[in-house]
Amino acid sequence: MMRWLAIFCLLLLGARADAAPDLSFAITEGRIQNHFFRDGPVAAHAVLRSGPAARLVFAFPAGNSGAGLWLREATVWRLTAPLRAAQRQQTGGGRLRGIVAELEADAARLTVNRALVGSIRVLRDYGYGNPIPAEVEAMPVIAAGKVTWERRRIDGGPGYSLVVTVLNGQAEMRDGAVVLTSHKGPLRLRIAALTGEEPLTPLSVEQIFNHPDRENQLQRSVAFLAYREKLLAGSWQYETYFGRDTLMTLALMMGELRPEPIEAGLGSVLERLDSGGEVAHEEDIGEFALIGRPGHDVRHPVLDYKMVDDDFMLAPVLARYLLETPEGRARAAAFLARKDRSGVSFGELVLRNLRFVAARARPFAANPGAERLISLHDGLTVGDWRDSQNGLGGDGRYSFSINAALVPAALDAGSRLLSSGLLRDYGAQGTELGDMAAMAKVWAKEAPMQFAVSLPADQAEAQLAAFAQTSGIAAPHPVAREVRFMALALDAAGRPVQVMHSDVGFLLYFLKPDDATIQAALGQVIAPFPSGLMTDAGMLVANPAYAGAERAATFDNTRYHGTVIWSWQQGLLKAGISCQLARGDLAQGTRDLLLQAETAITAAIERTVSFRGSELWSWRLDDGRIVPQPYGQEAGHETESNAVQLWSAIALSKASICG
């Protein structure tokens, strides 16, 4: 009888006692343990946050769904058994799939502050302090030492379940809160987190990489985020499609990837273009697509087009794949002939985007001036990868990365795609799109200089000294000459947001700028902080030393796009330098500066190798020295870094594919 009971339990949990999971690995950053698991249709990320504000999150790529448990008391978590797959039928119909985790807390009693099951976007909103819609609440049910939060999706479809079993104690309600108590010793829990959302179709390490290595943690991280339907941006907060992240990852990683993930990513972007040719930024899927939209068909994502930079990334990445790689050239005709769900060919969709690019770029190309640069959308303060509210300074309207790099790159790529003849069968007409090559030259020459900042030596020294004193950084040597750099953005009046930045990497990677532009771009980037961007913790993505005290406060090391380090930005700069060094038309002085910059960024990457797969990290002062620390685990940090981020896999790239 006991033997049959054991077999029944294995069937209930969907466990495979005789086989290891497809993926299983862990990453610890500071107080956060991240456990990744994928086995058949089940993919899950368990996030164990210890210390104050202890928390458990179980995130599923299926429908970007999950479950979260926030605790009142501080505790330290320990996983006591490997994660395992689970599945069962939900009452009322529908199959739930997920994982079972066995944990030990160093506390004997824990109080649940909050429990949520449903969309990861809702869990993310809760972390930001946003209100939670009443229809997604699940009330706890306590019975036989376990507490269950379970409900159906708000349209009645298969839903979500979180079951917490106290293995050595009890669960009870006290003063309106769920309390978990052990009878003796540390609290031991078994947690089953399940979702009813449809699973994605995974790509294996062998299907993704030209040189697969299942022991390589970065390759496994990419595999966790890679599916036939789309590539996911990051886990746990961004386990769904993001246009920009997909395109930048493909650009940076193209030399390491097999055609299947490249075409999965490009196809997902093309399939989500709007009727005017704009690239979708993010998608609301699963239950999040239903909230506030009664009657919406959950099978169709709700797409967000508020970003501007991704619109100009598609053509350069497509051109690199279809024109610059042997696999892309061989597969180009078949790829462009594919059709989206509505029956429109990829070739037609590419032309749709190129028409959009040409139309947006034409006014500046005809008459260069700051007011004819491409701005963020009206009413928004975000539009490029620095998409926190203050990422462009709050009042930045014209982004450097968009205007100085991506627009001319898109025009040049569009011209090359048209010249290739690949789009002829889809209605391409050179006169219709105008002379994209000529427009590209105007943009490449004129746009970067719109962002030029020049400060007299005495003014620069005074600002630098004030910033150093406020930030606690050792004062730099006296400023001997005029300081020049390119501003992060321009405001609505065309005035520069005087923040140094890492986005010159876009310019070096996607374009072939002249000597003067390269020297202007690199001059301050490779200087040590606070004069430039380089620190012992890596290359900062922003430095407001010359921006004044008020603006500097919005770019400190607690800010998502402040004086912090992003892994992929370091990789982007290194790749861009490599592309420039491959040229044969640069002056020796420019080459010397590029070699100096290559040495600096290589050293920065090597110093921070332990963070290389992370989304971003911050730093702290230790006896006057800047040392790296995880982002999102200190008071005041705006959000939390993801342990795996798609574009952070740039560290795997051994050679850049340059346009």
Buried (B, 14 or more C-beta within 10 A) or exposed (E): EEEEEEEEEEEEBBBEEEEEBBBBBBBEBBBBBBBBBBBBBBBBBBBBBBBEBBBBBBBBBBBBBBBBBBBBEBBBBBBEEEBBBBBBEBEEEBBBBBBBBBBBBEBBBBBBBBBBBBBBBBBBBBBEEEEBEEEBEBEBEBEEBBBBBBBBBBBEBBBBBBBBBBBBBBBBEEEEEBBBBBEEEBBBBBBBBBBBBBBBEBBBBEBBBEEBEBEBBBBBBBBBBBBBBBBBBBBBBBBBBBBBBBBBBBBBBBBBBBBEBBBBBBBBBBBBBBEEBBBBBBBBBBBBBBBEEEEBEBEEBBBBBBBBBBBBBBBBBBBBBBBBBEBBBEBBEEBBEBEBEEEBBBBBBBBBBBBBBBEBBBBBBEEBEBEBBBBBEEEBBBBBBBBBBBBBBEBBBBBBBBBBBBBBBBBBBBBBBBBBEBBEEBEBEEEEBBBBBEBBBBBBBBBBEBBEBEBEEEEBBEBBBBBBEEBEBEEBEEBEEEBBBBBBBBBEEEEBBBBBBBBBBBBBBBBBBBBEBBBBBBBBBBBBBBBBBBBBBBBBBBBBBBBEEEBBBBBBBBBBBBBBBBBBBBBBBBBBBBBBBEEEEBEEEBBEBBEEBBEBBEBBBEBBEEBBBBBBBBBEEEEEEBEBBBBBBBEEBBBBBBBBBBBBBBBBBEEBBBB
